C-alpha cells in the first residue's frame, strides 16, 4: 500500500501462527517458539530479527498479528525518502 510519505507492505501466511505468550520472543535472536508443530523444523531463529533490523535501518516500523492455527500477518513500513528517515 502506498501512503503519502511511506510504503506499507503486508506479508500474510496461513502457517501455524504464534501463541500470544510467544509474542515477546518473535524478534529475539536465536529464540524459537517451543511447540510440537515446529520441533522437527530446522532453523536458527534469525529470520525475523534480521528482518526487523533491516526495516529499522531504513527508518521503518514492523508489527504483526497472529493466531495459532490460522497464521500471521506482518506489516512493515519504509519511508519514501531518506530525508524523512533522518528527521526521526
N, C-alpha and C positions, 0 to 999 in steps of 0.2 A: 504494500500500500504506500502510496506517495503522499506525504504531508508537505506543508509549506517549507519547513526547514529540516526535515529528516525523512529518511526512508524507513519503513517498518516492514519487517519480514516475520512470517509465521511459519513454523515448522511443526506439522501435526503428524503424530504417529498413532497407530492403533495397537501398540505393543502392550506389555503387561502393566504399565503405569507405575507410579510411585505412591506408597502409603504416606499419609501426612507426617507420621513420625520420622520418616526418612528425608523430608524436605531439607533439613538443615545440613545434610551431607552431600547433596547433589552436586554442588560446585566445589567440594573439597578434594584436593589432590590425593590420589591413591586410596580413596574411600570408595567402597562399593556397597550397594544395598545387599543385605543378607536376607535372602528368601529362597525357598526351594525352586522357584522358577528360574533363577539365574545361577544356581550353584555350578552348573556344567558349562556356562558361557565364559569363555576366556576374555580377559580384559584387564587393563591396568588401573582404570579409574581416572584416566587423564583427559578423556574426550571433552566432557562438559567444562572442567576447569580451564582447559586451554581455550575453548570457545569463549568463555566469559572474559578471559584476559585479552583476547583479540578484540572483542567487542568494546571493552573498556579502553583499550589502547587507541581506538578510533573515536573515542568520545561518546560511545553509545551506551545503551542500557540493555539488560536482558532479564526476563522473568519467565515464569512458567506456571501452568496449572496441570494437574494430573489426577487421575483416579485409577485405583487398582482395577485391573481387568478391562479397562477402557482405553488407556493410553495417555498421552501427554501432548500438550501444546506449548511450544516455546515461542516467545515473541522477543525479537530484538530490534533495536533501532540504531541507526547510524546517521550522524549529522551529514547534511549535503555538502557543507563546506568546512574546510579546515579552520577558517576564521571562527566559526561557531564553536568548534571543539576547543580552541584556545581561549575563548571567553569564559568558559566554565571553571 
